[in-house]
């Protein structure tokens, strides 16, 4: 059976409707729900650096594979002979309502842990720290945000990078023209076709787009880290037992070095579908998050 | 769960603090300011594209009813070209593909490109309606005009078009309303219009329900205003005994 495809806008509306309809049914005891139903609903993304689809309902990526190992640990803990994983693709628009209303039990995509979201949902321990960077054409001579004065800067609608850019513009007095791509592929095309002089986005997304481009050598990632965003799996609020189970599993993977191996597999080795290497070495910020497990929101990182 | 937070529109877009009076000052903007600016972009794109569409569409529609085979051919090619390619693809062609082939187009702002793209797309539909309107008139009307010594242009000006346009006001109204709704494609070429605002603001504030409702309301108000204006025109130009505008 093939499921109907909806546009992100339509999904947002559907999510809204579902949210209102199901709000009363949502339960906070996820472990019991998983045990009773013998299945867990895992929120995945269709095209992000950490979780993406290969088509035909197959989902892969660093965070997806990590989530699958977390789920294997949950199965052990609950003593279930069989635990079915239901993959539920989510978008930036509907991921929070879907976690709140119980459609998704655990969302491991590329969700930034920030204070606004912590009012609605909980986050597992930070497993990846995203650094917002600048990608430019290699021959542009641009080396940092200061050289962007009077230039066009592309970023993707519906991301936190738009806010980051706006704050930087205000703080540094650098005056640039913002152009918005409707998705990452669009934003990269703006850079590639010369409509924009730079593309400001999460480092992993920039690296992945460059790796997939026709001429990867024509582009480079330059300049300072514009913002640091802790990325973590999202789960329902006020479900301490479930959060503890997920966190324990993640901590176990950090200690055993399994998480580092997964990182190497998805960021340093050729990955499907194109067998291209992203080539983004483990950052100091991510290393620090693994060394000191925490679920602090982005705002705490900024203060440091 | 359905807790509303309409204060979200009074929040400053830089730090998310609620601002008194809901409007930003000193270079800061609130989500309300931003939404109104986005509405302005939506209306600018739509109304300018509507002017392009009505002018070019009427011209092409008229060409298709002239006795000249060359002019009919031009009108037909125009109509079929712009009618058979999806709007989003056309906008993409204008923005990314044509400038690659014709480098001077790179300097043209995306606003102009999207106005032309949306205008030409709609002009093909209007051309078809205008042609149908003119062809629905009895042939004798054209011959009568010519027999009275009017030139072909004068026959169109004084006999055919005044009647044909009255007949096609209802479908033209629909096209005019469509152009407001279709203007959301401008989002695809980096115009900061309402759809773009909705996607971005909901991500920043997590108050998607309030934001989508407000944006939906603005689209409705815009399209419905066009509808009322068209209705007013229809009533004003009504001629007793003729088709259109009847009660």
Interface residues (C-beta under 8 A of the other chain):
Chain A: X8 X9 X12 X13 X16 X19 X20 X23 X24 X92 X93 X96 X97 X100 X116 X117 X120 X154 X157 X158 X159 X160 X162 X163 X166 X167 X170 X179 X180 X181 X182 X186 X189 X190 X193 X194 X195
Chain B: X1 X2 X13 X14 X16 X27 X95 X96 X99 X100 X106 X110 X187 X188 X190 X192 X195 X196 X198 X199 X200 X202 X203 X204 X205 X206 X208 X209 X212
